[in-house]
Amino acid sequence: MENIYLSPELIGETKDVEIWLSRAGLKFADLGNDAASKAIRQQWREYQAAVQRCCISLRQPPEQIQLSGVYAHLRIPGHTASTTNDQLVG
């Protein structure tokens, strides 16, 4: 968990999928059954698992932690090695 740190600002993480999606300008209603939407749903599950592990290990609520390092790509929906913004628009 060395790649996760406490943020001095309250930028923090979330347990709310709508807030998480809004970081990329998306809404839950935007998701369909296409490959990009499936990738975003998978990313949400990975994000939630990372946030939960961090919250437990640091004994902090999601709002007071911030994922970084190898976990940073999970913070914004669609920003993974396999999914690009071009895939989300099309």
PyMOL Python script that loads the backbone (N, CA, C, O; Angstrom):
from pymol import cmd

cmd.read_pdbstr("""\
ATOM      1  N   MET A   1       0.829  -1.201   0.000  1.00  0.00           N
ATOM      2  CA  MET A   1       0.000   0.000   0.000  1.00  0.00           C
ATOM      3  C   MET A   1       0.865   1.253   0.000  1.00  0.00           C
ATOM      4  O   MET A   1       0.378   2.341   0.306  1.00  0.00           O
ATOM      5  N   GLU A   2       2.134   1.114  -0.337  1.00  0.00           N
ATOM      6  CA  GLU A   2       3.026   2.261  -0.324  1.00  0.00           C
ATOM      7  C   GLU A   2       2.665   3.305  -1.380  1.00  0.00           C
ATOM      8  O   GLU A   2       3.123   4.444  -1.292  1.00  0.00           O
ATOM      9  N   ASN A   3       1.860   2.945  -2.369  1.00  0.00           N
ATOM     10  CA  ASN A   3       1.489   3.873  -3.430  1.00  0.00           C
ATOM     11  C   ASN A   3       0.238   4.667  -3.102  1.00  0.00           C
ATOM     12  O   ASN A   3      -0.264   5.406  -3.948  1.00  0.00           O
ATOM     13  N   ILE A   4      -0.267   4.529  -1.901  1.00  0.00           N
ATOM     14  CA  ILE A   4      -1.453   5.246  -1.476  1.00  0.00           C
ATOM     15  C   ILE A   4      -1.043   6.171  -0.337  1.00  0.00           C
ATOM     16  O   ILE A   4      -0.314   5.757   0.565  1.00  0.00           O
ATOM     17  N   TYR A   5      -1.500   7.413  -0.369  1.00  0.00           N
ATOM     18  CA  TYR A   5      -1.113   8.339   0.676  1.00  0.00           C
ATOM     19  C   TYR A   5      -2.304   9.176   1.118  1.00  0.00           C
ATOM     20  O   TYR A   5      -3.308   9.284   0.414  1.00  0.00           O
ATOM     21  N   LEU A   6      -2.166   9.761   2.293  1.00  0.00           N
ATOM     22  CA  LEU A   6      -3.204  10.674   2.772  1.00  0.00           C
ATOM     23  C   LEU A   6      -3.058  11.993   2.042  1.00  0.00           C
ATOM     24  O   LEU A   6      -1.946  12.493   1.873  1.00  0.00           O
ATOM     25  N   SER A   7      -4.144  12.544   1.620  1.00  0.00           N
ATOM     26  CA  SER A   7      -4.135  13.810   0.903  1.00  0.00           C
ATOM     27  C   SER A   7      -4.338  14.953   1.890  1.00  0.00           C
ATOM     28  O   SER A   7      -5.239  14.885   2.727  1.00  0.00           O
ATOM     29  N   PRO A   8      -3.520  16.004   1.811  1.00  0.00           N
ATOM     30  CA  PRO A   8      -3.717  17.146   2.700  1.00  0.00           C
ATOM     31  C   PRO A   8      -5.022  17.884   2.398  1.00  0.00           C
ATOM     32  O   PRO A   8      -5.629  18.467   3.296  1.00  0.00           O
ATOM     33  N   GLU A   9      -5.453  17.858   1.132  1.00  0.00           N
ATOM     34  CA  GLU A   9      -6.734  18.458   0.771  1.00  0.00           C
ATOM     35  C   GLU A   9      -7.796  17.372   0.848  1.00  0.00           C
ATOM     36  O   GLU A   9      -7.481  16.182   0.848  1.00  0.00           O
ATOM     37  N   LEU A  10      -9.035  17.780   0.913  1.00  0.00           N
ATOM     38  CA  LEU A  10     -10.110  16.804   0.940  1.00  0.00           C
ATOM     39  C   LEU A  10     -10.588  16.500  -0.478  1.00  0.00           C
ATOM     40  O   LEU A  10     -11.772  16.625  -0.792  1.00  0.00           O
ATOM     41  N   ILE A  11      -9.642  16.098  -1.327  1.00  0.00           N
ATOM     42  CA  ILE A  11      -9.972  15.704  -2.692  1.00  0.00           C
ATOM     43  C   ILE A  11     -10.537  14.298  -2.650  1.00  0.00           C
ATOM     44  O   ILE A  11     -11.514  13.998  -3.336  1.00  0.00           O
ATOM     45  N   GLY A  12      -9.946  13.454  -1.870  1.00  0.00           N
ATOM     46  CA  GLY A  12     -10.357  12.114  -1.528  1.00  0.00           C
ATOM     47  C   GLY A  12     -11.084  11.249  -2.529  1.00  0.00           C
ATOM     48  O   GLY A  12     -11.396  11.653  -3.649  1.00  0.00           O
ATOM     49  N   GLU A  13     -11.335  10.055  -2.078  1.00  0.00           N
ATOM     50  CA  GLU A  13     -12.006   9.045  -2.866  1.00  0.00           C
ATOM     51  C   GLU A  13     -13.482   8.994  -2.489  1.00  0.00           C
ATOM     52  O   GLU A  13     -13.942   9.762  -1.645  1.00  0.00           O
ATOM     53  N   THR A  14     -14.215   8.088  -3.118  1.00  0.00           N
ATOM     54  CA  THR A  14     -15.650   8.014  -2.898  1.00  0.00           C
ATOM     55  C   THR A  14     -16.134   6.573  -2.946  1.00  0.00           C
ATOM     56  O   THR A  14     -15.477   5.704  -3.520  1.00  0.00           O
ATOM     57  N   LYS A  15     -17.277   6.332  -2.344  1.00  0.00           N
ATOM     58  CA  LYS A  15     -17.963   5.048  -2.458  1.00  0.00           C
ATOM     59  C   LYS A  15     -19.187   5.189  -3.356  1.00  0.00           C
ATOM     60  O   LYS A  15     -19.930   4.226  -3.543  1.00  0.00           O
ATOM     61  N   ASP A  16     -19.401   6.367  -3.909  1.00  0.00           N
ATOM     62  CA  ASP A  16     -20.570   6.663  -4.736  1.00  0.00           C
ATOM     63  C   ASP A  16     -20.198   6.597  -6.212  1.00  0.00           C
ATOM     64  O   ASP A  16     -19.359   7.370  -6.676  1.00  0.00           O
ATOM     65  N   VAL A  17     -20.810   5.690  -6.944  1.00  0.00           N
ATOM     66  CA  VAL A  17     -20.488   5.500  -8.353  1.00  0.00           C
ATOM     67  C   VAL A  17     -20.794   6.751  -9.176  1.00  0.00           C
ATOM     68  O   VAL A  17     -20.067   7.050 -10.124  1.00  0.00           O
ATOM     69  N   GLU A  18     -21.846   7.482  -8.837  1.00  0.00           N
ATOM     70  CA  GLU A  18     -22.187   8.692  -9.594  1.00  0.00           C
ATOM     71  C   GLU A  18     -21.091   9.757  -9.452  1.00  0.00           C
ATOM     72  O   GLU A  18     -20.740  10.420 -10.428  1.00  0.00           O
ATOM     73  N   ILE A  19     -20.563   9.918  -8.259  1.00  0.00           N
ATOM     74  CA  ILE A  19     -19.476  10.882  -8.050  1.00  0.00           C
ATOM     75  C   ILE A  19     -18.247  10.442  -8.826  1.00  0.00           C
ATOM     76  O   ILE A  19     -17.591  11.250  -9.483  1.00  0.00           O
ATOM     77  N   TRP A  20     -17.943   9.158  -8.743  1.00  0.00           N
ATOM     78  CA  TRP A  20     -16.782   8.613  -9.455  1.00  0.00           C
ATOM     79  C   TRP A  20     -16.917   8.828 -10.961  1.00  0.00           C
ATOM     80  O   TRP A  20     -15.968   9.268 -11.610  1.00  0.00           O
ATOM     81  N   LEU A  21     -18.083   8.525 -11.518  1.00  0.00           N
ATOM     82  CA  LEU A  21     -18.315   8.716 -12.950  1.00  0.00           C
ATOM     83  C   LEU A  21     -18.259  10.183 -13.351  1.00  0.00           C
ATOM     84  O   LEU A  21     -17.798  10.512 -14.444  1.00  0.00           O
ATOM     85  N   SER A  22     -18.724  11.066 -12.475  1.00  0.00           N
ATOM     86  CA  SER A  22     -18.740  12.493 -12.806  1.00  0.00           C
ATOM     87  C   SER A  22     -17.334  13.052 -12.995  1.00  0.00           C
ATOM     88  O   SER A  22     -17.172  14.086 -13.644  1.00  0.00           O
ATOM     89  N   ARG A  23     -16.317  12.399 -12.447  1.00  0.00           N
ATOM     90  CA  ARG A  23     -14.930  12.845 -12.646  1.00  0.00           C
ATOM     91  C   ARG A  23     -14.533  12.782 -14.115  1.00  0.00           C
ATOM     92  O   ARG A  23     -13.622  13.484 -14.552  1.00  0.00           O
ATOM     93  N   ALA A  24     -15.221  11.942 -14.866  1.00  0.00           N
ATOM     94  CA  ALA A  24     -14.946  11.825 -16.305  1.00  0.00           C
ATOM     95  C   ALA A  24     -16.069  12.446 -17.128  1.00  0.00           C
ATOM     96  O   ALA A  24     -16.115  12.284 -18.347  1.00  0.00           O
ATOM     97  N   GLY A  25     -16.966  13.151 -16.463  1.00  0.00           N
ATOM     98  CA  GLY A  25     -18.078  13.771 -17.164  1.00  0.00           C
ATOM     99  C   GLY A  25     -19.132  12.772 -17.605  1.00  0.00           C
ATOM    100  O   GLY A  25     -19.870  13.026 -18.557  1.00  0.00           O
ATOM    101  N   LEU A  26     -19.210  11.639 -16.923  1.00  0.00           N
ATOM    102  CA  LEU A  26     -20.173  10.597 -17.270  1.00  0.00           C
ATOM    103  C   LEU A  26     -21.277  10.499 -16.232  1.00  0.00           C
ATOM    104  O   LEU A  26     -21.151  11.005 -15.117  1.00  0.00           O
ATOM    105  N   LYS A  27     -22.352   9.843 -16.614  1.00  0.00           N
ATOM    106  CA  LYS A  27     -23.441   9.519 -15.698  1.00  0.00           C
ATOM    107  C   LYS A  27     -23.678   8.021 -15.815  1.00  0.00           C
ATOM    108  O   LYS A  27     -23.319   7.406 -16.820  1.00  0.00           O
ATOM    109  N   PHE A  28     -24.280   7.439 -14.790  1.00  0.00           N
ATOM    110  CA  PHE A  28     -24.552   6.009 -14.815  1.00  0.00           C
ATOM    111  C   PHE A  28     -25.416   5.653 -16.021  1.00  0.00           C
ATOM    112  O   PHE A  28     -25.254   4.588 -16.617  1.00  0.00           O
ATOM    113  N   ALA A  29     -26.328   6.547 -16.373  1.00  0.00           N
ATOM    114  CA  ALA A  29     -27.215   6.314 -17.517  1.00  0.00           C
ATOM    115  C   ALA A  29     -26.443   6.258 -18.836  1.00  0.00           C
ATOM    116  O   ALA A  29     -26.955   5.725 -19.820  1.00  0.00           O
ATOM    117  N   ASP A  30     -25.213   6.799 -18.876  1.00  0.00           N
ATOM    118  CA  ASP A  30     -24.398   6.770 -20.084  1.00  0.00           C
ATOM    119  C   ASP A  30     -23.852   5.375 -20.383  1.00  0.00           C
ATOM    120  O   ASP A  30     -23.478   5.083 -21.519  1.00  0.00           O
ATOM    121  N   LEU A  31     -23.808   4.517 -19.369  1.00  0.00           N
ATOM    122  CA  LEU A  31     -23.225   3.192 -19.542  1.00  0.00           C
ATOM    123  C   LEU A  31     -24.207   2.254 -20.219  1.00  0.00           C
ATOM    124  O   LEU A  31     -25.396   2.238 -19.903  1.00  0.00           O
ATOM    125  N   GLY A  32     -23.693   1.481 -21.147  1.00  0.00           N
ATOM    126  CA  GLY A  32     -24.515   0.498 -21.856  1.00  0.00           C
ATOM    127  C   GLY A  32     -23.900  -0.880 -21.704  1.00  0.00           C
ATOM    128  O   GLY A  32     -23.308  -1.200 -20.673  1.00  0.00           O
ATOM    129  N   ASN A  33     -24.048  -1.689 -22.738  1.00  0.00           N
ATOM    130  CA  ASN A  33     -23.481  -3.033 -22.736  1.00  0.00           C
ATOM    131  C   ASN A  33     -22.293  -3.156 -23.681  1.00  0.00           C
ATOM    132  O   ASN A  33     -21.841  -4.265 -23.962  1.00  0.00           O
ATOM    133  N   ASP A  34     -21.784  -2.033 -24.172  1.00  0.00           N
ATOM    134  CA  ASP A  34     -20.647  -2.048 -25.076  1.00  0.00           C
ATOM    135  C   ASP A  34     -19.349  -2.335 -24.306  1.00  0.00           C
ATOM    136  O   ASP A  34     -19.332  -2.339 -23.075  1.00  0.00           O
ATOM    137  N   ALA A  35     -18.298  -2.567 -25.031  1.00  0.00           N
ATOM    138  CA  ALA A  35     -17.009  -2.927 -24.426  1.00  0.00           C
ATOM    139  C   ALA A  35     -16.475  -1.834 -23.493  1.00  0.00           C
ATOM    140  O   ALA A  35     -15.947  -2.139 -22.424  1.00  0.00           O
ATOM    141  N   ALA A  36     -16.608  -0.574 -23.888  1.00  0.00           N
ATOM    142  CA  ALA A  36     -16.105   0.521 -23.049  1.00  0.00           C
ATOM    143  C   ALA A  36     -16.871   0.591 -21.730  1.00  0.00           C
ATOM    144  O   ALA A  36     -16.268   0.811 -20.680  1.00  0.00           O
ATOM    145  N   SER A  37     -18.180   0.409 -21.768  1.00  0.00           N
ATOM    146  CA  SER A  37     -18.992   0.439 -20.554  1.00  0.00           C
ATOM    147  C   SER A  37     -18.639  -0.726 -19.630  1.00  0.00           C
ATOM    148  O   SER A  37     -18.582  -0.572 -18.410  1.00  0.00           O
ATOM    149  N   LYS A  38     -18.404  -1.893 -20.229  1.00  0.00           N
ATOM    150  CA  LYS A  38     -18.004  -3.053 -19.432  1.00  0.00           C
ATOM    151  C   LYS A  38     -16.648  -2.810 -18.781  1.00  0.00           C
ATOM    152  O   LYS A  38     -16.432  -3.193 -17.631  1.00  0.00           O
ATOM    153  N   ALA A  39     -15.737  -2.176 -19.508  1.00  0.00           N
ATOM    154  CA  ALA A  39     -14.419  -1.856 -18.960  1.00  0.00           C
ATOM    155  C   ALA A  39     -14.541  -0.859 -17.800  1.00  0.00           C
ATOM    156  O   ALA A  39     -13.820  -0.966 -16.808  1.00  0.00           O
ATOM    157  N   ILE A  40     -15.446   0.099 -17.930  1.00  0.00           N
ATOM    158  CA  ILE A  40     -15.652   1.074 -16.857  1.00  0.00           C
ATOM    159  C   ILE A  40     -16.234   0.390 -15.630  1.00  0.00           C
ATOM    160  O   ILE A  40     -15.830   0.695 -14.508  1.00  0.00           O
ATOM    161  N   ARG A  41     -17.167  -0.523 -15.820  1.00  0.00           N
ATOM    162  CA  ARG A  41     -17.732  -1.260 -14.676  1.00  0.00           C
ATOM    163  C   ARG A  41     -16.648  -2.082 -13.975  1.00  0.00           C
ATOM    164  O   ARG A  41     -16.609  -2.140 -12.746  1.00  0.00           O
ATOM    165  N   GLN A  42     -15.773  -2.712 -14.751  1.00  0.00           N
ATOM    166  CA  GLN A  42     -14.669  -3.478 -14.168  1.00  0.00           C
ATOM    167  C   GLN A  42     -13.728  -2.543 -13.405  1.00  0.00           C
ATOM    168  O   GLN A  42     -13.259  -2.872 -12.315  1.00  0.00           O
ATOM    169  N   GLN A  43     -13.459  -1.383 -13.989  1.00  0.00           N
ATOM    170  CA  GLN A  43     -12.595  -0.407 -13.325  1.00  0.00           C
ATOM    171  C   GLN A  43     -13.226   0.046 -12.008  1.00  0.00           C
ATOM    172  O   GLN A  43     -12.512   0.223 -11.021  1.00  0.00           O
ATOM    173  N   TRP A  44     -14.547   0.236 -11.969  1.00  0.00           N
ATOM    174  CA  TRP A  44     -15.243   0.617 -10.740  1.00  0.00           C
ATOM    175  C   TRP A  44     -15.016  -0.439  -9.650  1.00  0.00           C
ATOM    176  O   TRP A  44     -14.747  -0.097  -8.499  1.00  0.00           O
ATOM    177  N   ARG A  45     -15.124  -1.710 -10.016  1.00  0.00           N
ATOM    178  CA  ARG A  45     -14.910  -2.777  -9.041  1.00  0.00           C
ATOM    179  C   ARG A  45     -13.472  -2.766  -8.522  1.00  0.00           C
ATOM    180  O   ARG A  45     -13.244  -2.949  -7.326  1.00  0.00           O
ATOM    181  N   GLU A  46     -12.506  -2.554  -9.413  1.00  0.00           N
ATOM    182  CA  GLU A  46     -11.105  -2.477  -9.002  1.00  0.00           C
ATOM    183  C   GLU A  46     -10.863  -1.255  -8.116  1.00  0.00           C
ATOM    184  O   GLU A  46     -10.143  -1.331  -7.121  1.00  0.00           O
ATOM    185  N   TYR A  47     -11.472  -0.133  -8.489  1.00  0.00           N
ATOM    186  CA  TYR A  47     -11.360   1.100  -7.711  1.00  0.00           C
ATOM    187  C   TYR A  47     -11.908   0.889  -6.301  1.00  0.00           C
ATOM    188  O   TYR A  47     -11.253   1.236  -5.318  1.00  0.00           O
ATOM    189  N   GLN A  48     -13.108   0.321  -6.203  1.00  0.00           N
ATOM    190  CA  GLN A  48     -13.721   0.103  -4.896  1.00  0.00           C
ATOM    191  C   GLN A  48     -12.886  -0.832  -4.031  1.00  0.00           C
ATOM    192  O   GLN A  48     -12.769  -0.614  -2.825  1.00  0.00           O
ATOM    193  N   ALA A  49     -12.306  -1.862  -4.624  1.00  0.00           N
ATOM    194  CA  ALA A  49     -11.458  -2.789  -3.874  1.00  0.00           C
ATOM    195  C   ALA A  49     -10.210  -2.071  -3.351  1.00  0.00           C
ATOM    196  O   ALA A  49      -9.816  -2.272  -2.202  1.00  0.00           O
ATOM    197  N   ALA A  50      -9.591  -1.239  -4.183  1.00  0.00           N
ATOM    198  CA  ALA A  50      -8.407  -0.491  -3.753  1.00  0.00           C
ATOM    199  C   ALA A  50      -8.756   0.496  -2.646  1.00  0.00           C
ATOM    200  O   ALA A  50      -8.020   0.623  -1.668  1.00  0.00           O
ATOM    201  N   VAL A  51      -9.877   1.195  -2.799  1.00  0.00           N
ATOM    202  CA  VAL A  51     -10.301   2.157  -1.775  1.00  0.00           C
ATOM    203  C   VAL A  51     -10.587   1.436  -0.458  1.00  0.00           C
ATOM    204  O   VAL A  51     -10.184   1.902   0.607  1.00  0.00           O
ATOM    205  N   GLN A  52     -11.274   0.314  -0.531  1.00  0.00           N
ATOM    206  CA  GLN A  52     -11.600  -0.435   0.688  1.00  0.00           C
ATOM    207  C   GLN A  52     -10.334  -0.912   1.402  1.00  0.00           C
ATOM    208  O   GLN A  52     -10.222  -0.783   2.621  1.00  0.00           O
ATOM    209  N   ARG A  53      -9.381  -1.464   0.646  1.00  0.00           N
ATOM    210  CA  ARG A  53      -8.119  -1.912   1.253  1.00  0.00           C
ATOM    211  C   ARG A  53      -7.401  -0.749   1.915  1.00  0.00           C
ATOM    212  O   ARG A  53      -6.877  -0.880   3.021  1.00  0.00           O
ATOM    213  N   CYS A  54      -7.381   0.383   1.238  1.00  0.00           N
ATOM    214  CA  CYS A  54      -6.699   1.558   1.769  1.00  0.00           C
ATOM    215  C   CYS A  54      -7.384   2.066   3.030  1.00  0.00           C
ATOM    216  O   CYS A  54      -6.717   2.387   4.014  1.00  0.00           O
ATOM    217  N   CYS A  55      -8.694   2.139   3.005  1.00  0.00           N
ATOM    218  CA  CYS A  55      -9.449   2.611   4.171  1.00  0.00           C
ATOM    219  C   CYS A  55      -9.181   1.730   5.389  1.00  0.00           C
ATOM    220  O   CYS A  55      -9.015   2.222   6.506  1.00  0.00           O
ATOM    221  N   ILE A  56      -9.144   0.435   5.155  1.00  0.00           N
ATOM    222  CA  ILE A  56      -8.901  -0.497   6.255  1.00  0.00           C
ATOM    223  C   ILE A  56      -7.481  -0.353   6.781  1.00  0.00           C
ATOM    224  O   ILE A  56      -7.273  -0.280   7.992  1.00  0.00           O
ATOM    225  N   SER A  57      -6.506  -0.313   5.887  1.00  0.00           N
ATOM    226  CA  SER A  57      -5.117  -0.255   6.337  1.00  0.00           C
ATOM    227  C   SER A  57      -4.768   1.083   6.985  1.00  0.00           C
ATOM    228  O   SER A  57      -3.983   1.119   7.933  1.00  0.00           O
ATOM    229  N   LEU A  58      -5.333   2.174   6.492  1.00  0.00           N
ATOM    230  CA  LEU A  58      -5.042   3.498   7.055  1.00  0.00           C
ATOM    231  C   LEU A  58      -6.027   3.933   8.133  1.00  0.00           C
ATOM    232  O   LEU A  58      -5.809   4.922   8.833  1.00  0.00           O
ATOM    233  N   ARG A  59      -7.118   3.173   8.252  1.00  0.00           N
ATOM    234  CA  ARG A  59      -8.175   3.501   9.216  1.00  0.00           C
ATOM    235  C   ARG A  59      -8.696   4.925   9.009  1.00  0.00           C
ATOM    236  O   ARG A  59      -8.837   5.711   9.945  1.00  0.00           O
ATOM    237  N   GLN A  60      -8.974   5.214   7.738  1.00  0.00           N
ATOM    238  CA  GLN A  60      -9.487   6.523   7.339  1.00  0.00           C
ATOM    239  C   GLN A  60     -10.701   6.317   6.435  1.00  0.00           C
ATOM    240  O   GLN A  60     -10.804   5.292   5.761  1.00  0.00           O
ATOM    241  N   PRO A  61     -11.618   7.282   6.416  1.00  0.00           N
ATOM    242  CA  PRO A  61     -12.741   7.203   5.462  1.00  0.00           C
ATOM    243  C   PRO A  61     -12.239   7.537   4.057  1.00  0.00           C
ATOM    244  O   PRO A  61     -11.187   8.159   3.905  1.00  0.00           O
ATOM    245  N   PRO A  62     -12.983   7.130   3.038  1.00  0.00           N
ATOM    246  CA  PRO A  62     -12.556   7.372   1.650  1.00  0.00           C
ATOM    247  C   PRO A  62     -12.258   8.838   1.344  1.00  0.00           C
ATOM    248  O   PRO A  62     -11.344   9.138   0.575  1.00  0.00           O
ATOM    249  N   GLU A  63     -13.016   9.740   1.934  1.00  0.00           N
ATOM    250  CA  GLU A  63     -12.849  11.168   1.656  1.00  0.00           C
ATOM    251  C   GLU A  63     -11.492  11.695   2.111  1.00  0.00           C
ATOM    252  O   GLU A  63     -11.069  12.764   1.670  1.00  0.00           O
ATOM    253  N   GLN A  64     -10.808  10.967   2.980  1.00  0.00           N
ATOM    254  CA  GLN A  64      -9.532  11.457   3.511  1.00  0.00           C
ATOM    255  C   GLN A  64      -8.325  10.731   2.932  1.00  0.00           C
ATOM    256  O   GLN A  64      -7.205  10.923   3.406  1.00  0.00           O
ATOM    257  N   ILE A  65      -8.533   9.912   1.927  1.00  0.00           N
ATOM    258  CA  ILE A  65      -7.419   9.244   1.269  1.00  0.00           C
ATOM    259  C   ILE A  65      -7.436   9.590  -0.206  1.00  0.00           C
ATOM    260  O   ILE A  65      -8.441  10.067  -0.732  1.00  0.00           O
ATOM    261  N   GLN A  66      -6.312   9.344  -0.872  1.00  0.00           N
ATOM    262  CA  GLN A  66      -6.250   9.561  -2.316  1.00  0.00           C
ATOM    263  C   GLN A  66      -5.355   8.487  -2.916  1.00  0.00           C
ATOM    264  O   GLN A  66      -4.212   8.315  -2.495  1.00  0.00           O
ATOM    265  N   LEU A  67      -5.878   7.772  -3.895  1.00  0.00           N
ATOM    266  CA  LEU A  67      -5.097   6.753  -4.573  1.00  0.00           C
ATOM    267  C   LEU A  67      -4.049   7.421  -5.447  1.00  0.00           C
ATOM    268  O   LEU A  67      -4.313   8.445  -6.078  1.00  0.00           O
ATOM    269  N   SER A  68      -2.861   6.835  -5.480  1.00  0.00           N
ATOM    270  CA  SER A  68      -1.795   7.366  -6.322  1.00  0.00           C
ATOM    271  C   SER A  68      -0.948   6.210  -6.820  1.00  0.00           C
ATOM    272  O   SER A  68      -1.272   5.046  -6.580  1.00  0.00           O
ATOM    273  N   GLY A  69       0.117   6.522  -7.501  1.00  0.00           N
ATOM    274  CA  GLY A  69       1.018   5.501  -8.013  1.00  0.00           C
ATOM    275  C   GLY A  69       0.308   4.555  -8.962  1.00  0.00           C
ATOM    276  O   GLY A  69      -0.376   4.997  -9.885  1.00  0.00           O
ATOM    277  N   VAL A  70       0.464   3.254  -8.742  1.00  0.00           N
ATOM    278  CA  VAL A  70      -0.131   2.268  -9.636  1.00  0.00           C
ATOM    279  C   VAL A  70      -1.650   2.263  -9.559  1.00  0.00           C
ATOM    280  O   VAL A  70      -2.305   1.695 -10.433  1.00  0.00           O
ATOM    281  N   TYR A  71      -2.226   2.881  -8.534  1.00  0.00           N
ATOM    282  CA  TYR A  71      -3.680   2.934  -8.376  1.00  0.00           C
ATOM    283  C   TYR A  71      -4.292   4.220  -8.939  1.00  0.00           C
ATOM    284  O   TYR A  71      -5.515   4.324  -9.035  1.00  0.00           O
ATOM    285  N   ALA A  72      -3.481   5.179  -9.303  1.00  0.00           N
ATOM    286  CA  ALA A  72      -3.982   6.488  -9.742  1.00  0.00           C
ATOM    287  C   ALA A  72      -4.897   6.376 -10.955  1.00  0.00           C
ATOM    288  O   ALA A  72      -5.857   7.138 -11.074  1.00  0.00           O
ATOM    289  N   HIS A  73      -4.615   5.436 -11.858  1.00  0.00           N
ATOM    290  CA  HIS A  73      -5.436   5.312 -13.067  1.00  0.00           C
ATOM    291  C   HIS A  73      -6.872   4.909 -12.749  1.00  0.00           C
ATOM    292  O   HIS A  73      -7.757   5.083 -13.587  1.00  0.00           O
ATOM    293  N   LEU A  74      -7.118   4.380 -11.567  1.00  0.00           N
ATOM    294  CA  LEU A  74      -8.472   3.964 -11.188  1.00  0.00           C
ATOM    295  C   LEU A  74      -9.348   5.146 -10.761  1.00  0.00           C
ATOM    296  O   LEU A  74     -10.572   5.021 -10.713  1.00  0.00           O
ATOM    297  N   ARG A  75      -8.735   6.280 -10.454  1.00  0.00           N
ATOM    298  CA  ARG A  75      -9.475   7.418  -9.915  1.00  0.00           C
ATOM    299  C   ARG A  75     -10.477   7.997 -10.899  1.00  0.00           C
ATOM    300  O   ARG A  75     -11.539   8.466 -10.489  1.00  0.00           O
ATOM    301  N   ILE A  76     -10.159   7.974 -12.194  1.00  0.00           N
ATOM    302  CA  ILE A  76     -11.040   8.576 -13.205  1.00  0.00           C
ATOM    303  C   ILE A  76     -11.524   7.484 -14.147  1.00  0.00           C
ATOM    304  O   ILE A  76     -10.707   6.794 -14.758  1.00  0.00           O
ATOM    305  N   PRO A  77     -12.824   7.315 -14.276  1.00  0.00           N
ATOM    306  CA  PRO A  77     -13.382   6.263 -15.131  1.00  0.00           C
ATOM    307  C   PRO A  77     -12.856   6.330 -16.561  1.00  0.00           C
ATOM    308  O   PRO A  77     -12.789   7.398 -17.170  1.00  0.00           O
ATOM    309  N   GLY A  78     -12.488   5.169 -17.077  1.00  0.00           N
ATOM    310  CA  GLY A  78     -12.054   5.093 -18.455  1.00  0.00           C
ATOM    311  C   GLY A  78     -10.585   5.363 -18.666  1.00  0.00           C
ATOM    312  O   GLY A  78     -10.088   5.187 -19.778  1.00  0.00           O
ATOM    313  N   HIS A  79      -9.866   5.789 -17.631  1.00  0.00           N
ATOM    314  CA  HIS A  79      -8.448   6.092 -17.772  1.00  0.00           C
ATOM    315  C   HIS A  79      -7.619   4.892 -17.337  1.00  0.00           C
ATOM    316  O   HIS A  79      -6.958   4.910 -16.299  1.00  0.00           O
ATOM    317  N   THR A  80      -7.673   3.846 -18.161  1.00  0.00           N
ATOM    318  CA  THR A  80      -6.887   2.650 -17.904  1.00  0.00           C
ATOM    319  C   THR A  80      -6.013   2.382 -19.111  1.00  0.00           C
ATOM    320  O   THR A  80      -6.137   3.047 -20.139  1.00  0.00           O
ATOM    321  N   ALA A  81      -5.149   1.428 -18.985  1.00  0.00           N
ATOM    322  CA  ALA A  81      -4.275   1.081 -20.105  1.00  0.00           C
ATOM    323  C   ALA A  81      -5.082   0.497 -21.273  1.00  0.00           C
ATOM    324  O   ALA A  81      -4.682   0.635 -22.428  1.00  0.00           O
ATOM    325  N   SER A  82      -6.209  -0.149 -20.979  1.00  0.00           N
ATOM    326  CA  SER A  82      -6.973  -0.794 -22.036  1.00  0.00           C
ATOM    327  C   SER A  82      -8.146   0.031 -22.552  1.00  0.00           C
ATOM    328  O   SER A  82      -8.732  -0.317 -23.578  1.00  0.00           O
ATOM    329  N   THR A  83      -8.501   1.112 -21.869  1.00  0.00           N
ATOM    330  CA  THR A  83      -9.633   1.932 -22.290  1.00  0.00           C
ATOM    331  C   THR A  83      -9.164   3.378 -22.450  1.00  0.00           C
ATOM    332  O   THR A  83      -8.517   3.922 -21.555  1.00  0.00           O
ATOM    333  N   THR A  84      -9.486   3.996 -23.576  1.00  0.00           N
ATOM    334  CA  THR A  84      -9.112   5.377 -23.795  1.00  0.00           C
ATOM    335  C   THR A  84     -10.348   6.240 -23.927  1.00  0.00           C
ATOM    336  O   THR A  84     -11.458   5.728 -24.068  1.00  0.00           O
ATOM    337  N   ASN A  85     -10.160   7.542 -23.881  1.00  0.00           N
ATOM    338  CA  ASN A  85     -11.294   8.457 -24.041  1.00  0.00           C
ATOM    339  C   ASN A  85     -11.951   8.290 -25.399  1.00  0.00           C
ATOM    340  O   ASN A  85     -13.163   8.469 -25.517  1.00  0.00           O
ATOM    341  N   ASP A  86     -11.174   7.948 -26.438  1.00  0.00           N
ATOM    342  CA  ASP A  86     -11.751   7.741 -27.762  1.00  0.00           C
ATOM    343  C   ASP A  86     -12.772   6.607 -27.744  1.00  0.00           C
ATOM    344  O   ASP A  86     -13.798   6.682 -28.420  1.00  0.00           O
ATOM    345  N   GLN A  87     -12.496   5.566 -26.978  1.00  0.00           N
ATOM    346  CA  GLN A  87     -13.428   4.450 -26.880  1.00  0.00           C
ATOM    347  C   GLN A  87     -14.698   4.862 -26.167  1.00  0.00           C
ATOM    348  O   GLN A  87     -15.775   4.351 -26.474  1.00  0.00           O
ATOM    349  N   LEU A  88     -14.588   5.781 -25.219  1.00  0.00           N
ATOM    350  CA  LEU A  88     -15.753   6.196 -24.462  1.00  0.00           C
ATOM    351  C   LEU A  88     -16.695   7.064 -25.297  1.00  0.00           C
ATOM    352  O   LEU A  88     -17.912   7.002 -25.128  1.00  0.00           O
ATOM    353  N   VAL A  89     -16.142   7.859 -26.181  1.00  0.00           N
ATOM    354  CA  VAL A  89     -16.958   8.744 -26.995  1.00  0.00           C
ATOM    355  C   VAL A  89     -17.689   7.956 -28.060  1.00  0.00           C
ATOM    356  O   VAL A  89     -18.861   8.226 -28.323  1.00  0.00           O
ATOM    357  N   GLY A  90     -17.028   6.984 -28.684  1.00  0.00           N
ATOM    358  CA  GLY A  90     -17.582   6.242 -29.802  1.00  0.00           C
ATOM    359  C   GLY A  90     -18.545   5.233 -29.335  1.00  0.00           C
ATOM    360  O   GLY A  90     -19.119   4.506 -30.145  1.00  0.00           O
TER     361      GLY A  90
END
""", "prot")
cmd.dss("prot")
cmd.show_as("cartoon", "prot")
cmd.util.cbc("prot")
cmd.orient("prot")
